[in-house]
Amino acid sequence: MGVFVFLPLVLPFTAWPIARLAEHRLHPRTATWLLSVVAAVFAVCSTLCLALLMVVGTAQLPGNPLPDAWSDPEVRAAVPLDEIAGRAAIPALAAVVTACAGTAWRHRRVRRRAERALARRPGRRVAVLPDDQPYAYALPGRRGRVVVSTGMLAALTTGQRRALFAHERAHLAERHHRFLLAVRLAARANPFLRPLATAVGYATERWADEVAASAVGSRRAVALAIGRAALVSRGTPAAALAQFAAAGPVPRRVAALLAPAPAHGSWPPVFTAVGLALWGAAAGSAVAALSSANSAVTLFFILHAATPM
């Protein structure tokens, strides 16, 4: 194992450049998929390595249920600074599991509360709530809905309402909540992945903006709707379901819609800033996967050899 067991914990640094550049240089759909997959790989690998370190650390504790041979010097020699790293991994892994479980539980709780609150409005793709506070969001589920308040509808023109509904329906159709939940869990598993979670939140909004622009046939109309909705909702307390959306910097989204549409499916040349950042993130992900796999296999054989038959 050696120092390779620590690599997946710090390799997320290699994805920071692409997290920043993907927002501007890649199509939002491509950026969302790329950053979500990279974040998931890094999160799984770092959590696996924490688990391996925890096994070594737990074996050193008195009264542990593991075989006594697992605390032999031969086993501990597989991990650098085993006494410190092994024991530190125990609370670290417990914190990761607690944080991820809490995030998943809050997501599920809020979603169920919203579904129960809207149960009296069955069969409607759009749920209009009598509320003067302006807000709108997409509620995922088996039958996803767009939830909007009367306050928001009153503040928009007919064309802006069409753009708003097209934007929220894009969130439901493309299952953006799954990407957002995945990167949030990844960021809980490894705090170094937070920039990727932020970038995915912005990319999903831009993705929905582009889908809405295609649906209504006017990028300018969507830009005006986004700007107007942000203006009227400024200062409004965030609803509990705000966690399903990540509005992102509105001025940047408006500027992107007023610019030409991004090329879909095109990959940047290798010898450019975004190309090098992309290959750097890919290399970091590959090294993290290989390091965690190598560490897991190595520790398995070491523990198997140390276990008395």
N, C-alpha and C positions, 0 to 999 in steps of 0.2 A: 504493500500500500504506500508507505512513505508519505512524502509531502503531497502526492497526487490526491490524497483523500480530502485535502483542503481546497483544491482548485475549484470545484463546483460552487464553493461558497463565495468566491470572489470573482469568478469569470463573468458574472453579469455586467461588470464594468465594460466588457467588450461590446455590449449592445447599446450603450448610451449614445454613441454617435449616430447610429441608424435610427434610434428612437426620436432623435431631434430632426434628422434630415428627412425621414420618411414622411413627416407631416407636410413638407413642402415639395418634395421631389417625386413621390410615388402616388399612384392613384389611391384614393382612400380605401377602396376594397382591398387592394394589394397590401397596403400598409397595415390594415386591421388584421388580415390573416397572418402576415409575416410576423408582426410583433406579438400576436397572441400565441403563435406556435413557439416562437423563441422564448417567451416568458414561461410558457408551460414546461418546456424542456429544462430550462434553468431551475425552475421551482422543484420539479421532481428530482433532479439530480442533487441539488443541495439538500433537500429533505432526506434523500437516501443516505447521503454521506453523514448527515447528523445522526441518523439511526445507527449507522455502523460505528461511529464514535461513541454513541450512547451504550452500545453493547459492551465495548471495552471498558467504559467508565463504570457501568453497572456491575460488571464482574469484579471490580475492585472493592465494592461496598460490602461491609460485613453483613452476613445474614441474607444475602441476595439469593434468589431461587436458581441462578445459573450454576452450571457445573464448576467446581472449584478449579479445575484445570484451565478454565477460560481466563483466569487471572494470573497464569504463569508468565514468567518473564518473556518466554518465546512469543506469546500472544501479544503482550503489551509492547514488545519491540516493533510490532508492525505499524504502530502509530507514533509519530514524533510527539514528544511531550505528552505521553499518554496519561500521566496522572492529572495534568491540568486540562488537556483537551477532552479527555474522556469524561471527566466529571462535569466540565462546563457544558458538554453537549446534552446532558440530562435535562437541566432546566431550559436550555435553548429549544430542544425538541418539544418539550411540554408547552412552551410558549407558542411555538409554531402551530401545534395541533389545536391549542385553545383558541388562538386568533382565527385560524381557518374555520373551525367549527362555529365560532361566534358569528363570523361573517356570513356563512351559509345559513345559519339559523335565523339571523335577522332578515336576510333576503327572503327566506321562505315565509317568515312570520308576517312581514309587511305585505307580501304578495297575497297571502291568504286573507288578511284583514281587508284588503282592497276588494278581493273577489266577493267576500261576504257582504261588504257595503254596497256592491253593485248587483247583488243577487236579485234585487227587485226590478232590475232593468234587463230581463233576459232577451236574448236574440238580437241585440243591437250591436252593430259594429262600432258605433260612436255613442258614448255616454255623456250627455250634457248635464252638468251638475249646477243647480241654482246657487251660485256663489258669486259675490261681487269681486272676490279676489281673482285676478287674472292668472291662469295657469293652464297648461296642457301637457300631457305625457302619454306615452304608450304603455299599456298594462299587458305584459306577456301572459300567456296561458294557453290552454287548449283552444280556446276561442279568444284570441287576443282582441283588445279593444283600445280605442283612442278615447281618452278621458279629457274633457275640456270643460272649463267653467263658462257660465254666461258672461262673466266679466271679461274674459278673453275674447269671446265672440263679439261682444259689443264694441271692443276696441279695434277690430279688424274690418277691412272691407271684404266684399265677396271674393275678390281675387286672392286676397291675402289668406282668407280662410281655406280656400282650395289648396294653396301652397302649404299651409300649416298641416292640414289633414294628410296631404301627400307625404310630407316629411315624417309624421308620426306613423303612418302606415308602412313606410319604408323600414322603420325600426322593427316593426312586427314581422314583416315579410322576410327580412334578412336575419332575424333572430339575433339582433345586436346585444340583447341582454345576456346571452350566453358568453359572448366575447368579453363583455364587461365583468361578469362574475368570475370568469376564468382568470383574467389578469388581476383582479382584486385579490383572489385567493393566492395567486402567485406572489403578489406584493406582500401579502401577510406571511408567506413562507420564507421570503427573502427580501428584506427591506431594500436591497440594492436594485430590485426590479420595479420600484415605484415610478421612475421615469417612463418605463414602458407602459405601465398602467395609465398614466396621464396621457401619453401619446395615443393609446388605443381609444381612450374616451373622446379625444378630439377627432380621431380618424372615423369613428362610427358616426359622429355628427356630420362630418363632411360627406361621408358616404350617403347618409340619408338626404343631405342637401342636394347632392348630384342626382339621386333617384327622383327627388321631388321636382327638380328642374326639368328632367326629361318628361315627367308625367304632365306637368302643366305647360311645358313648351316654352318656358321663359326663365332664364337664370336671374334676370333682374327682378321678376316678380317674387321669386323665392328670397332673394336678398332683401327686398323691401319688407317681406313678411317676417323674416328673422329679426331684422332691425326693429320693426314696430313691436313685435312680441317682447323683445328684450327691453324695450323702452317702457312699455306699459307695466311690465312685471318687476321693474326695478324697485327694490325695497320691499317687495312682497315676501313674507316668510315662506321658506321652502317647505313644500308639502312632504309628508313622510315618504312618498313614492319618488322623491327627487333622486333617490339612489339608482333608479332604473335609467336615468338619463345623465348625461355628462355634457352640458351645453357647450362648454369650451369657450374660448375667447371669441365673442361675437364679432368684433371688428375684423378679425382675421378671416372668419367664415364669410362675412359679407364681401371682403376684398377678393377672396378666392372665387366667389360666385360672379363677381363683376369682371373677372379675368376670363380668358378662354378656358373651355372645359379641358380637364387633364386627360392625357392620352391613357386609354385603358389597355392593360395587358403588356405595356412596354417596360422592359427592364433597362436600367441605366448601364452605360458602358463601364467596364471594370475599372479603367484608369480615370475615374472621376471621384469626387469626394463621396457622393452617395454610393457609388459602386464599391469603393474600398471599405466604406462603413458596412455595407451589406455583407461583403465577404468576411469582414472581421467578426460580425455577429454570427455568421454561419460557422466560422472556424471556432469561435468560442463555444457555441452550442455543441459542436462535434467533440471538442476536447472535454467538455463537461460530461457528455454522455459516456465517452470512452473511459474517463477517469473514474466516474462513479461505478461503471460496470466492472472495470478492473479491480477496484477496491472491494466491491461486493464479492467477486469470485475469489480474490486472494484471501479475504477474511474467512470466507466459507471453508476453504481448504485448510486454513490454519486452525480454525476451531474444530473442524472434523478430525484433524490429526491429533489435536490435543484432548479430544473427548475420549475417555476410557471406554473400551468396548465391554 
